[in-house]
Amino acid sequence: MPIEMVVQGRRVRAGELDWLQAWIDEDPQWSRKRIARELCQRWAWVDGCGRLKDFAARSFLLKLEALATID
């Protein structure tokens, strides 16, 4: 895996991806929507009006999942 990559307009490092996978594994019952909302809160991923960018985060998670299946 590259040291750093851009997914959904967000630059992420390999360490962040490792953390994200471990974090998701901690609560396997969470839906993608719940994970996305929690991720937005942890990363302060909000739009100009301060609303969580949960749709973008869900798309981000889907793209990461797709990349993982390519390897």
PQR file of N, CA, C, O and H, with PARSE charges and radii, in Angstrom:
ATOM      1  N   MET A   1       0.837  -1.173   0.000 -0.4000 1.5000
ATOM      2  CA  MET A   1       0.000   0.000   0.000 -0.0000 2.0000
ATOM      3  C   MET A   1       0.886   1.241   0.000  0.5500 1.7000
ATOM      4  O   MET A   1       1.907   1.281   0.687 -0.5500 1.4000
ATOM      5  N   PRO A   2       0.494   2.251  -0.770 -0.5600 1.5000
ATOM      6  CA  PRO A   2       1.283   3.483  -0.771  0.2800 2.0000
ATOM      7  C   PRO A   2       1.288   4.118   0.617  0.5500 1.7000
ATOM      8  O   PRO A   2       0.388   3.891   1.425 -0.5500 1.4000
ATOM      9  N   ILE A   3       2.318   4.915   0.875 -0.4000 1.5000
ATOM     10  CA  ILE A   3       2.430   5.596   2.165 -0.0000 2.0000
ATOM     11  C   ILE A   3       1.295   6.595   2.349  0.5500 1.7000
ATOM     12  O   ILE A   3       0.827   6.816   3.466 -0.5500 1.4000
ATOM     13  H   ILE A   3       3.049   5.100   0.218  0.4000 1.0000
ATOM     14  N   GLU A   4       0.858   7.192   1.253 -0.4000 1.5000
ATOM     15  CA  GLU A   4      -0.185   8.209   1.298 -0.0000 2.0000
ATOM     16  C   GLU A   4      -0.980   8.147   0.007  0.5500 1.7000
ATOM     17  O   GLU A   4      -0.418   7.897  -1.059 -0.5500 1.4000
ATOM     18  H   GLU A   4       1.239   7.012   0.346  0.4000 1.0000
ATOM     19  N   MET A   5      -2.301   8.376   0.097 -0.4000 1.5000
ATOM     20  CA  MET A   5      -3.123   8.424  -1.107 -0.0000 2.0000
ATOM     21  C   MET A   5      -4.295   9.365  -0.872  0.5500 1.7000
ATOM     22  O   MET A   5      -4.588   9.746   0.261 -0.5500 1.4000
ATOM     23  H   MET A   5      -2.757   8.580   0.964  0.4000 1.0000
ATOM     24  N   VAL A   6      -4.954   9.729  -1.956 -0.4000 1.5000
ATOM     25  CA  VAL A   6      -6.115  10.613  -1.866 -0.0000 2.0000
ATOM     26  C   VAL A   6      -7.346   9.801  -2.254  0.5500 1.7000
ATOM     27  O   VAL A   6      -7.408   9.206  -3.330 -0.5500 1.4000
ATOM     28  H   VAL A   6      -4.716   9.419  -2.876  0.4000 1.0000
ATOM     29  N   VAL A   7      -8.313   9.796  -1.355 -0.4000 1.5000
ATOM     30  CA  VAL A   7      -9.575   9.097  -1.583 -0.0000 2.0000
ATOM     31  C   VAL A   7     -10.695  10.064  -1.230  0.5500 1.7000
ATOM     32  O   VAL A   7     -10.703  10.640  -0.142 -0.5500 1.4000
ATOM     33  H   VAL A   7      -8.262  10.280  -0.481  0.4000 1.0000
ATOM     34  N   GLN A   8     -11.644  10.245  -2.151 -0.4000 1.5000
ATOM     35  CA  GLN A   8     -12.781  11.145  -1.928 -0.0000 2.0000
ATOM     36  C   GLN A   8     -12.303  12.551  -1.553  0.5500 1.7000
ATOM     37  O   GLN A   8     -12.915  13.230  -0.728 -0.5500 1.4000
ATOM     38  H   GLN A   8     -11.638   9.778  -3.035  0.4000 1.0000
ATOM     39  N   GLY A   9     -11.206  12.969  -2.170 -0.4000 1.5000
ATOM     40  CA  GLY A   9     -10.675  14.302  -1.922 -0.0000 2.0000
ATOM     41  C   GLY A   9      -9.962  14.469  -0.598  0.5500 1.7000
ATOM     42  O   GLY A   9      -9.588  15.582  -0.225 -0.5500 1.4000
ATOM     43  H   GLY A   9     -10.709  12.418  -2.840  0.4000 1.0000
ATOM     44  N   ARG A  10      -9.772  13.375   0.114 -0.4000 1.5000
ATOM     45  CA  ARG A  10      -9.114  13.446   1.422 -0.0000 2.0000
ATOM     46  C   ARG A  10      -7.799  12.687   1.370  0.5500 1.7000
ATOM     47  O   ARG A  10      -7.756  11.537   0.933 -0.5500 1.4000
ATOM     48  H   ARG A  10     -10.076  12.472  -0.189  0.4000 1.0000
ATOM     49  N   ARG A  11      -6.739  13.324   1.810 -0.4000 1.5000
ATOM     50  CA  ARG A  11      -5.422  12.694   1.850 -0.0000 2.0000
ATOM     51  C   ARG A  11      -5.339  11.831   3.098  0.5500 1.7000
ATOM     52  O   ARG A  11      -5.549  12.312   4.211 -0.5500 1.4000
ATOM     53  H   ARG A  11      -6.774  14.258   2.165  0.4000 1.0000
ATOM     54  N   VAL A  12      -5.030  10.546   2.904 -0.4000 1.5000
ATOM     55  CA  VAL A  12      -4.928   9.613   4.029 -0.0000 2.0000
ATOM     56  C   VAL A  12      -3.606   8.864   3.959  0.5500 1.7000
ATOM     57  O   VAL A  12      -3.121   8.519   2.881 -0.5500 1.4000
ATOM     58  H   VAL A  12      -4.859  10.155   2.000  0.4000 1.0000
ATOM     59  N   ARG A  13      -3.048   8.625   5.111 -0.4000 1.5000
ATOM     60  CA  ARG A  13      -1.789   7.886   5.221 -0.0000 2.0000
ATOM     61  C   ARG A  13      -2.087   6.443   5.606  0.5500 1.7000
ATOM     62  O   ARG A  13      -3.163   6.132   6.116 -0.5500 1.4000
ATOM     63  H   ARG A  13      -3.442   8.905   5.987  0.4000 1.0000
ATOM     64  N   ALA A  14      -1.131   5.577   5.357 -0.4000 1.5000
ATOM     65  CA  ALA A  14      -1.297   4.155   5.656 -0.0000 2.0000
ATOM     66  C   ALA A  14      -1.648   3.949   7.130  0.5500 1.7000
ATOM     67  O   ALA A  14      -2.491   3.109   7.446 -0.5500 1.4000
ATOM     68  H   ALA A  14      -0.257   5.829   4.942  0.4000 1.0000
ATOM     69  N   GLY A  15      -1.029   4.687   8.021 -0.4000 1.5000
ATOM     70  CA  GLY A  15      -1.318   4.565   9.448 -0.0000 2.0000
ATOM     71  C   GLY A  15      -2.762   4.905   9.784  0.5500 1.7000
ATOM     72  O   GLY A  15      -3.368   4.269  10.646 -0.5500 1.4000
ATOM     73  H   GLY A  15      -0.345   5.369   7.764  0.4000 1.0000
ATOM     74  N   GLU A  16      -3.317   5.910   9.101 -0.4000 1.5000
ATOM     75  CA  GLU A  16      -4.712   6.273   9.318 -0.0000 2.0000
ATOM     76  C   GLU A  16      -5.633   5.164   8.842  0.5500 1.7000
ATOM     77  O   GLU A  16      -6.654   4.882   9.469 -0.5500 1.4000
ATOM     78  H   GLU A  16      -2.824   6.426   8.401  0.4000 1.0000
ATOM     79  N   LEU A  17      -5.272   4.536   7.732 -0.4000 1.5000
ATOM     80  CA  LEU A  17      -6.079   3.439   7.221 -0.0000 2.0000
ATOM     81  C   LEU A  17      -6.028   2.238   8.157  0.5500 1.7000
ATOM     82  O   LEU A  17      -7.035   1.559   8.359 -0.5500 1.4000
ATOM     83  H   LEU A  17      -4.442   4.765   7.222  0.4000 1.0000
ATOM     84  N   ASP A  18      -4.869   1.979   8.720 -0.4000 1.5000
ATOM     85  CA  ASP A  18      -4.739   0.886   9.698 -0.0000 2.0000
ATOM     86  C   ASP A  18      -5.599   1.179  10.922  0.5500 1.7000
ATOM     87  O   ASP A  18      -6.302   0.297  11.416 -0.5500 1.4000
ATOM     88  H   ASP A  18      -4.050   2.530   8.556  0.4000 1.0000
ATOM     89  N   TRP A  19      -5.545   2.426  11.415 -0.4000 1.5000
ATOM     90  CA  TRP A  19      -6.361   2.824  12.552 -0.0000 2.0000
ATOM     91  C   TRP A  19      -7.835   2.669  12.218  0.5500 1.7000
ATOM     92  O   TRP A  19      -8.603   2.133  13.017 -0.5500 1.4000
ATOM     93  H   TRP A  19      -4.974   3.143  11.014  0.4000 1.0000
ATOM     94  N   LEU A  20      -8.236   3.138  11.031 -0.4000 1.5000
ATOM     95  CA  LEU A  20      -9.637   3.082  10.624 -0.0000 2.0000
ATOM     96  C   LEU A  20     -10.135   1.649  10.592  0.5500 1.7000
ATOM     97  O   LEU A  20     -11.232   1.368  11.076 -0.5500 1.4000
ATOM     98  H   LEU A  20      -7.613   3.572  10.381  0.4000 1.0000
ATOM     99  N   GLN A  21      -9.359   0.744  10.038 -0.4000 1.5000
ATOM    100  CA  GLN A  21      -9.775  -0.653   9.977 -0.0000 2.0000
ATOM    101  C   GLN A  21      -9.903  -1.243  11.376  0.5500 1.7000
ATOM    102  O   GLN A  21     -10.866  -1.955  11.658 -0.5500 1.4000
ATOM    103  H   GLN A  21      -8.468   0.972   9.645  0.4000 1.0000
ATOM    104  N   ALA A  22      -8.958  -0.961  12.245 -0.4000 1.5000
ATOM    105  CA  ALA A  22      -9.023  -1.464  13.623 -0.0000 2.0000
ATOM    106  C   ALA A  22     -10.236  -0.882  14.350  0.5500 1.7000
ATOM    107  O   ALA A  22     -10.909  -1.588  15.101 -0.5500 1.4000
ATOM    108  H   ALA A  22      -8.175  -0.382  12.015  0.4000 1.0000
ATOM    109  N   TRP A  23     -10.510   0.386  14.128 -0.4000 1.5000
ATOM    110  CA  TRP A  23     -11.639   1.064  14.761 -0.0000 2.0000
ATOM    111  C   TRP A  23     -12.958   0.454  14.300  0.5500 1.7000
ATOM    112  O   TRP A  23     -13.852   0.215  15.113 -0.5500 1.4000
ATOM    113  H   TRP A  23      -9.963   0.959  13.518  0.4000 1.0000
ATOM    114  N   ILE A  24     -13.081   0.201  12.997 -0.4000 1.5000
ATOM    115  CA  ILE A  24     -14.297  -0.423  12.464 -0.0000 2.0000
ATOM    116  C   ILE A  24     -14.456  -1.835  13.030  0.5500 1.7000
ATOM    117  O   ILE A  24     -15.565  -2.253  13.362 -0.5500 1.4000
ATOM    118  H   ILE A  24     -12.355   0.395  12.337  0.4000 1.0000
ATOM    119  N   ASP A  25     -13.363  -2.556  13.138 -0.4000 1.5000
ATOM    120  CA  ASP A  25     -13.400  -3.926  13.659 -0.0000 2.0000
ATOM    121  C   ASP A  25     -13.853  -3.990  15.118  0.5500 1.7000
ATOM    122  O   ASP A  25     -14.364  -5.017  15.564 -0.5500 1.4000
ATOM    123  H   ASP A  25     -12.462  -2.217  12.868  0.4000 1.0000
ATOM    124  N   GLU A  26     -13.667  -2.899  15.859 -0.4000 1.5000
ATOM    125  CA  GLU A  26     -14.079  -2.864  17.266 -0.0000 2.0000
ATOM    126  C   GLU A  26     -15.594  -2.972  17.432  0.5500 1.7000
ATOM    127  O   GLU A  26     -16.069  -3.517  18.428 -0.5500 1.4000
ATOM    128  H   GLU A  26     -13.252  -2.064  15.497  0.4000 1.0000
ATOM    129  N   ASP A  27     -16.352  -2.460  16.470 -0.4000 1.5000
ATOM    130  CA  ASP A  27     -17.821  -2.454  16.540 -0.0000 2.0000
ATOM    131  C   ASP A  27     -18.405  -3.004  15.239  0.5500 1.7000
ATOM    132  O   ASP A  27     -18.934  -2.241  14.430 -0.5500 1.4000
ATOM    133  H   ASP A  27     -15.967  -2.017  15.661  0.4000 1.0000
ATOM    134  N   PRO A  28     -18.316  -4.309  15.032 -0.5600 1.5000
ATOM    135  CA  PRO A  28     -18.759  -4.886  13.756  0.2800 2.0000
ATOM    136  C   PRO A  28     -20.259  -4.752  13.501  0.5500 1.7000
ATOM    137  O   PRO A  28     -20.704  -4.931  12.367 -0.5500 1.4000
ATOM    138  N   GLN A  29     -21.046  -4.441  14.530 -0.4000 1.5000
ATOM    139  CA  GLN A  29     -22.484  -4.309  14.342 -0.0000 2.0000
ATOM    140  C   GLN A  29     -22.878  -2.934  13.785  0.5500 1.7000
ATOM    141  O   GLN A  29     -24.016  -2.749  13.356 -0.5500 1.4000
ATOM    142  H   GLN A  29     -20.684  -4.295  15.451  0.4000 1.0000
ATOM    143  N   TRP A  30     -21.955  -1.977  13.788 -0.4000 1.5000
ATOM    144  CA  TRP A  30     -22.271  -0.641  13.280 -0.0000 2.0000
ATOM    145  C   TRP A  30     -22.533  -0.684  11.780  0.5500 1.7000
ATOM    146  O   TRP A  30     -21.862  -1.400  11.037 -0.5500 1.4000
ATOM    147  H   TRP A  30     -21.030  -2.127  14.137  0.4000 1.0000
ATOM    148  N   SER A  31     -23.517   0.095  11.351 -0.4000 1.5000
ATOM    149  CA  SER A  31     -23.806   0.240   9.922 -0.0000 2.0000
ATOM    150  C   SER A  31     -22.786   1.195   9.292  0.5500 1.7000
ATOM    151  O   SER A  31     -22.078   1.917   9.995 -0.5500 1.4000
ATOM    152  H   SER A  31     -24.062   0.677  11.955  0.4000 1.0000
ATOM    153  N   ARG A  32     -22.725   1.187   7.971 -0.4000 1.5000
ATOM    154  CA  ARG A  32     -21.826   2.121   7.279 -0.0000 2.0000
ATOM    155  C   ARG A  32     -22.230   3.561   7.597  0.5500 1.7000
ATOM    156  O   ARG A  32     -21.373   4.437   7.717 -0.5500 1.4000
ATOM    157  H   ARG A  32     -23.300   0.601   7.400  0.4000 1.0000
ATOM    158  N   LYS A  33     -23.544   3.806   7.735 -0.4000 1.5000
ATOM    159  CA  LYS A  33     -24.021   5.155   8.059 -0.0000 2.0000
ATOM    160  C   LYS A  33     -23.502   5.594   9.428  0.5500 1.7000
ATOM    161  O   LYS A  33     -23.044   6.725   9.588 -0.5500 1.4000
ATOM    162  H   LYS A  33     -24.240   3.095   7.638  0.4000 1.0000
ATOM    163  N   ARG A  34     -23.575   4.704  10.407 -0.4000 1.5000
ATOM    164  CA  ARG A  34     -23.087   5.040  11.753 -0.0000 2.0000
ATOM    165  C   ARG A  34     -21.579   5.273  11.736  0.5500 1.7000
ATOM    166  O   ARG A  34     -21.081   6.218  12.347 -0.5500 1.4000
ATOM    167  H   ARG A  34     -23.948   3.785  10.277  0.4000 1.0000
ATOM    168  N   ILE A  35     -20.867   4.414  11.039 -0.4000 1.5000
ATOM    169  CA  ILE A  35     -19.409   4.570  10.940 -0.0000 2.0000
ATOM    170  C   ILE A  35     -19.078   5.913  10.304  0.5500 1.7000
ATOM    171  O   ILE A  35     -18.186   6.623  10.769 -0.5500 1.4000
ATOM    172  H   ILE A  35     -21.271   3.646  10.542  0.4000 1.0000
ATOM    173  N   ALA A  36     -19.801   6.262   9.230 -0.4000 1.5000
ATOM    174  CA  ALA A  36     -19.548   7.523   8.532 -0.0000 2.0000
ATOM    175  C   ALA A  36     -19.778   8.719   9.443  0.5500 1.7000
ATOM    176  O   ALA A  36     -18.973   9.650   9.456 -0.5500 1.4000
ATOM    177  H   ALA A  36     -20.525   5.685   8.852  0.4000 1.0000
ATOM    178  N   ARG A  37     -20.865   8.707  10.202 -0.4000 1.5000
ATOM    179  CA  ARG A  37     -21.152   9.825  11.109 -0.0000 2.0000
ATOM    180  C   ARG A  37     -20.082   9.944  12.195  0.5500 1.7000
ATOM    181  O   ARG A  37     -19.613  11.041  12.495 -0.5500 1.4000
ATOM    182  H   ARG A  37     -21.520   7.951  10.191  0.4000 1.0000
ATOM    183  N   GLU A  38     -19.706   8.822  12.772 -0.4000 1.5000
ATOM    184  CA  GLU A  38     -18.668   8.833  13.804 -0.0000 2.0000
ATOM    185  C   GLU A  38     -17.331   9.314  13.232  0.5500 1.7000
ATOM    186  O   GLU A  38     -16.605  10.069  13.879 -0.5500 1.4000
ATOM    187  H   GLU A  38     -20.088   7.930  12.528  0.4000 1.0000
ATOM    188  N   LEU A  39     -17.016   8.867  12.013 -0.4000 1.5000
ATOM    189  CA  LEU A  39     -15.781   9.271  11.352 -0.0000 2.0000
ATOM    190  C   LEU A  39     -15.770  10.781  11.114  0.5500 1.7000
ATOM    191  O   LEU A  39     -14.758  11.443  11.343 -0.5500 1.4000
ATOM    192  H   LEU A  39     -17.606   8.253  11.488  0.4000 1.0000
ATOM    193  N   CYS A  40     -16.893  11.317  10.658 -0.4000 1.5000
ATOM    194  CA  CYS A  40     -16.993  12.771  10.448 -0.0000 2.0000
ATOM    195  C   CYS A  40     -16.730  13.527  11.749  0.5500 1.7000
ATOM    196  O   CYS A  40     -16.036  14.543  11.749 -0.5500 1.4000
ATOM    197  H   CYS A  40     -17.715  10.779  10.473  0.4000 1.0000
ATOM    198  N   GLN A  41     -17.277  13.037  12.840 -0.4000 1.5000
ATOM    199  CA  GLN A  41     -17.074  13.706  14.125 -0.0000 2.0000
ATOM    200  C   GLN A  41     -15.618  13.621  14.553  0.5500 1.7000
ATOM    201  O   GLN A  41     -15.057  14.612  15.023 -0.5500 1.4000
ATOM    202  H   GLN A  41     -17.841  12.212  12.840  0.4000 1.0000
ATOM    203  N   ARG A  42     -14.997  12.457  14.401 -0.4000 1.5000
ATOM    204  CA  ARG A  42     -13.596  12.292  14.812 -0.0000 2.0000
ATOM    205  C   ARG A  42     -12.639  13.112  13.964  0.5500 1.7000
ATOM    206  O   ARG A  42     -11.663  13.662  14.474 -0.5500 1.4000
ATOM    207  H   ARG A  42     -15.452  11.653  14.019  0.4000 1.0000
ATOM    208  N   TRP A  43     -12.920  13.194  12.655 -0.4000 1.5000
ATOM    209  CA  TRP A  43     -12.034  13.913  11.741 -0.0000 2.0000
ATOM    210  C   TRP A  43     -12.482  15.350  11.499  0.5500 1.7000
ATOM    211  O   TRP A  43     -11.879  16.055  10.690 -0.5500 1.4000
ATOM    212  H   TRP A  43     -13.712  12.746  12.241  0.4000 1.0000
ATOM    213  N   ALA A  44     -13.534  15.794  12.190 -0.4000 1.5000
ATOM    214  CA  ALA A  44     -14.091  17.146  11.990 -0.0000 2.0000
ATOM    215  C   ALA A  44     -14.359  17.383  10.507  0.5500 1.7000
ATOM    216  O   ALA A  44     -14.002  18.424   9.956 -0.5500 1.4000
ATOM    217  H   ALA A  44     -14.024  15.221  12.847  0.4000 1.0000
ATOM    218  N   TRP A  45     -14.989  16.410   9.878 -0.4000 1.5000
ATOM    219  CA  TRP A  45     -15.283  16.466   8.450 -0.0000 2.0000
ATOM    220  C   TRP A  45     -16.666  17.079   8.282  0.5500 1.7000
ATOM    221  O   TRP A  45     -17.678  16.378   8.312 -0.5500 1.4000
ATOM    222  H   TRP A  45     -15.279  15.564  10.325  0.4000 1.0000
ATOM    223  N   VAL A  46     -16.696  18.411   8.102 -0.4000 1.5000
ATOM    224  CA  VAL A  46     -17.951  19.155   8.012 -0.0000 2.0000
ATOM    225  C   VAL A  46     -17.921  20.075   6.797  0.5500 1.7000
ATOM    226  O   VAL A  46     -16.862  20.386   6.252 -0.5500 1.4000
ATOM    227  H   VAL A  46     -15.874  18.980   8.077  0.4000 1.0000
ATOM    228  N   ASP A  47     -19.118  20.501   6.390 -0.4000 1.5000
ATOM    229  CA  ASP A  47     -19.197  21.442   5.279 -0.0000 2.0000
ATOM    230  C   ASP A  47     -19.079  22.871   5.801  0.5500 1.7000
ATOM    231  O   ASP A  47     -18.827  23.084   6.987 -0.5500 1.4000
ATOM    232  H   ASP A  47     -19.978  20.248   6.833  0.4000 1.0000
ATOM    233  N   GLY A  48     -19.258  23.832   4.929 -0.4000 1.5000
ATOM    234  CA  GLY A  48     -19.111  25.235   5.297 -0.0000 2.0000
ATOM    235  C   GLY A  48     -20.099  25.709   6.350  0.5500 1.7000
ATOM    236  O   GLY A  48     -19.855  26.703   7.034 -0.5500 1.4000
ATOM    237  H   GLY A  48     -19.463  23.659   3.965  0.4000 1.0000
ATOM    238  N   CYS A  49     -21.214  24.999   6.481 -0.4000 1.5000
ATOM    239  CA  CYS A  49     -22.231  25.363   7.480 -0.0000 2.0000
ATOM    240  C   CYS A  49     -22.094  24.562   8.763  0.5500 1.7000
ATOM    241  O   CYS A  49     -22.915  24.691   9.672 -0.5500 1.4000
ATOM    242  H   CYS A  49     -21.412  24.192   5.925  0.4000 1.0000
ATOM    243  N   GLY A  50     -21.059  23.734   8.839 -0.4000 1.5000
ATOM    244  CA  GLY A  50     -20.832  22.953  10.048 -0.0000 2.0000
ATOM    245  C   GLY A  50     -21.562  21.621  10.102  0.5500 1.7000
ATOM    246  O   GLY A  50     -21.515  20.934  11.122 -0.5500 1.4000
ATOM    247  H   GLY A  50     -20.393  23.629   8.101  0.4000 1.0000
ATOM    248  N   ARG A  51     -22.241  21.242   9.013 -0.4000 1.5000
ATOM    249  CA  ARG A  51     -22.946  19.954   8.985 -0.0000 2.0000
ATOM    250  C   ARG A  51     -21.967  18.836   8.647  0.5500 1.7000
ATOM    251  O   ARG A  51     -21.046  19.013   7.849 -0.5500 1.4000
ATOM    252  H   ARG A  51     -22.279  21.800   8.184  0.4000 1.0000
ATOM    253  N   LEU A  52     -22.190  17.673   9.277 -0.4000 1.5000
ATOM    254  CA  LEU A  52     -21.346  16.519   8.999 -0.0000 2.0000
ATOM    255  C   LEU A  52     -21.452  16.123   7.532  0.5500 1.7000
ATOM    256  O   LEU A  52     -22.542  16.107   6.960 -0.5500 1.4000
ATOM    257  H   LEU A  52     -22.939  17.530   9.924  0.4000 1.0000
ATOM    258  N   LYS A  53     -20.334  15.810   6.942 -0.4000 1.5000
ATOM    259  CA  LYS A  53     -20.303  15.375   5.548 -0.0000 2.0000
ATOM    260  C   LYS A  53     -20.413  13.846   5.495  0.5500 1.7000
ATOM    261  O   LYS A  53     -19.547  13.159   4.955 -0.5500 1.4000
ATOM    262  H   LYS A  53     -19.449  15.823   7.407  0.4000 1.0000
ATOM    263  N   ASP A  54     -21.516  13.336   6.080 -0.4000 1.5000
ATOM    264  CA  ASP A  54     -21.650  11.893   6.218 -0.0000 2.0000
ATOM    265  C   ASP A  54     -21.847  11.186   4.877  0.5500 1.7000
ATOM    266  O   ASP A  54     -21.418  10.043   4.721 -0.5500 1.4000
ATOM    267  H   ASP A  54     -22.219  13.894   6.520  0.4000 1.0000
ATOM    268  N   PHE A  55     -22.484  11.840   3.912 -0.4000 1.5000
ATOM    269  CA  PHE A  55     -22.626  11.213   2.606 -0.0000 2.0000
ATOM    270  C   PHE A  55     -21.252  11.052   1.946  0.5500 1.7000
ATOM    271  O   PHE A  55     -20.956  10.007   1.368 -0.5500 1.4000
ATOM    272  H   PHE A  55     -22.832  12.768   4.039  0.4000 1.0000
ATOM    273  N   ALA A  56     -20.428  12.079   2.034 -0.4000 1.5000
ATOM    274  CA  ALA A  56     -19.069  11.999   1.490 -0.0000 2.0000
ATOM    275  C   ALA A  56     -18.265  10.937   2.230  0.5500 1.7000
ATOM    276  O   ALA A  56     -17.467  10.227   1.618 -0.5500 1.4000
ATOM    277  H   ALA A  56     -20.668  12.928   2.503  0.4000 1.0000
ATOM    278  N   ALA A  57     -18.467  10.822   3.536 -0.4000 1.5000
ATOM    279  CA  ALA A  57     -17.753   9.815   4.327 -0.0000 2.0000
ATOM    280  C   ALA A  57     -18.187   8.411   3.935  0.5500 1.7000
ATOM    281  O   ALA A  57     -17.358   7.504   3.873 -0.5500 1.4000
ATOM    282  H   ALA A  57     -19.115  11.399   4.033  0.4000 1.0000
ATOM    283  N   ARG A  58     -19.490   8.218   3.667 -0.4000 1.5000
ATOM    284  CA  ARG A  58     -19.960   6.892   3.215 -0.0000 2.0000
ATOM    285  C   ARG A  58     -19.348   6.548   1.871  0.5500 1.7000
ATOM    286  O   ARG A  58     -18.945   5.408   1.641 -0.5500 1.4000
ATOM    287  H   ARG A  58     -20.164   8.955   3.717  0.4000 1.0000
ATOM    288  N   SER A  59     -19.279   7.523   0.986 -0.4000 1.5000
ATOM    289  CA  SER A  59     -18.650   7.305  -0.308 -0.0000 2.0000
ATOM    290  C   SER A  59     -17.170   6.974  -0.139  0.5500 1.7000
ATOM    291  O   SER A  59     -16.644   6.101  -0.828 -0.5500 1.4000
ATOM    292  H   SER A  59     -19.606   8.449   1.172  0.4000 1.0000
ATOM    293  N   PHE A  60     -16.508   7.665   0.769 -0.4000 1.5000
ATOM    294  CA  PHE A  60     -15.104   7.417   1.096 -0.0000 2.0000
ATOM    295  C   PHE A  60     -14.913   5.966   1.536  0.5500 1.7000
ATOM    296  O   PHE A  60     -14.000   5.286   1.067 -0.5500 1.4000
ATOM    297  H   PHE A  60     -16.936   8.374   1.329  0.4000 1.0000
ATOM    298  N   LEU A  61     -15.774   5.497   2.438 -0.4000 1.5000
ATOM    299  CA  LEU A  61     -15.685   4.121   2.928 -0.0000 2.0000
ATOM    300  C   LEU A  61     -15.908   3.103   1.803  0.5500 1.7000
ATOM    301  O   LEU A  61     -15.221   2.082   1.744 -0.5500 1.4000
ATOM    302  H   LEU A  61     -16.515   6.049   2.819  0.4000 1.0000
ATOM    303  N   LEU A  62     -16.860   3.379   0.919 -0.4000 1.5000
ATOM    304  CA  LEU A  62     -17.111   2.484  -0.218 -0.0000 2.0000
ATOM    305  C   LEU A  62     -15.911   2.420  -1.146  0.5500 1.7000
ATOM    306  O   LEU A  62     -15.559   1.348  -1.640 -0.5500 1.4000
ATOM    307  H   LEU A  62     -17.417   4.208   0.968  0.4000 1.0000
ATOM    308  N   LYS A  63     -15.281   3.565  -1.385 -0.4000 1.5000
ATOM    309  CA  LYS A  63     -14.103   3.596  -2.252 -0.0000 2.0000
ATOM    310  C   LYS A  63     -12.934   2.849  -1.615  0.5500 1.7000
ATOM    311  O   LYS A  63     -12.195   2.150  -2.308 -0.5500 1.4000
ATOM    312  H   LYS A  63     -15.566   4.436  -0.985  0.4000 1.0000
ATOM    313  N   LEU A  64     -12.762   2.992  -0.303 -0.4000 1.5000
ATOM    314  CA  LEU A  64     -11.717   2.240   0.382 -0.0000 2.0000
ATOM    315  C   LEU A  64     -11.980   0.740   0.279  0.5500 1.7000
ATOM    316  O   LEU A  64     -11.058  -0.047   0.060 -0.5500 1.4000
ATOM    317  H   LEU A  64     -13.362   3.560   0.260  0.4000 1.0000
ATOM    318  N   GLU A  65     -13.227   0.356   0.436 -0.4000 1.5000
ATOM    319  CA  GLU A  65     -13.581  -1.060   0.331 -0.0000 2.0000
ATOM    320  C   GLU A  65     -13.283  -1.585  -1.067  0.5500 1.7000
ATOM    321  O   GLU A  65     -12.774  -2.695  -1.219 -0.5500 1.4000
ATOM    322  H   GLU A  65     -13.976   0.995   0.614  0.4000 1.0000
ATOM    323  N   ALA A  66     -13.596  -0.796  -2.083 -0.4000 1.5000
ATOM    324  CA  ALA A  66     -13.320  -1.200  -3.459 -0.0000 2.0000
ATOM    325  C   ALA A  66     -11.817  -1.332  -3.700  0.5500 1.7000
ATOM    326  O   ALA A  66     -11.372  -2.272  -4.359 -0.5500 1.4000
ATOM    327  H   ALA A  66     -14.010   0.106  -1.960  0.4000 1.0000
ATOM    328  N   LEU A  67     -11.041  -0.395  -3.169 -0.4000 1.5000
ATOM    329  CA  LEU A  67      -9.583  -0.466  -3.323 -0.0000 2.0000
ATOM    330  C   LEU A  67      -9.018  -1.699  -2.633  0.5500 1.7000
ATOM    331  O   LEU A  67      -8.076  -2.316  -3.131 -0.5500 1.4000
ATOM    332  H   LEU A  67     -11.403   0.368  -2.635  0.4000 1.0000
ATOM    333  N   ALA A  68      -9.587  -2.059  -1.495 -0.4000 1.5000
ATOM    334  CA  ALA A  68      -9.103  -3.219  -0.745 -0.0000 2.0000
ATOM    335  C   ALA A  68      -9.347  -4.519  -1.510  0.5500 1.7000
ATOM    336  O   ALA A  68      -8.564  -5.462  -1.390 -0.5500 1.4000
ATOM    337  H   ALA A  68     -10.352  -1.558  -1.091  0.4000 1.0000
ATOM    338  N   THR A  69     -10.418  -4.576  -2.289 -0.4000 1.5000
ATOM    339  CA  THR A  69     -10.712  -5.799  -3.035 -0.0000 2.0000
ATOM    340  C   THR A  69      -9.852  -5.922  -4.284  0.5500 1.7000
ATOM    341  O   THR A  69      -9.739  -7.006  -4.857 -0.5500 1.4000
ATOM    342  H   THR A  69     -11.053  -3.810  -2.386  0.4000 1.0000
ATOM    343  N   ILE A  70      -9.245  -4.820  -4.711 -0.4000 1.5000
ATOM    344  CA  ILE A  70      -8.363  -4.850  -5.889 -0.0000 2.0000
ATOM    345  C   ILE A  70      -7.035  -5.518  -5.534  0.5500 1.7000
ATOM    346  O   ILE A  70      -6.472  -6.253  -6.345 -0.5500 1.4000
ATOM    347  H   ILE A  70      -9.337  -3.939  -4.246  0.4000 1.0000
ATOM    348  N   ASP A  71      -6.539  -5.265  -4.333 -0.4000 1.5000
ATOM    349  CA  ASP A  71      -5.234  -5.809  -3.909 -0.0000 2.0000
ATOM    350  C   ASP A  71      -5.255  -7.278  -3.738  0.5500 1.7000
ATOM    351  O   ASP A  71      -4.236  -7.873  -3.387 -0.5500 1.4000
ATOM    352  H   ASP A  71      -6.996  -4.668  -3.675  0.4000 1.0000
TER
END
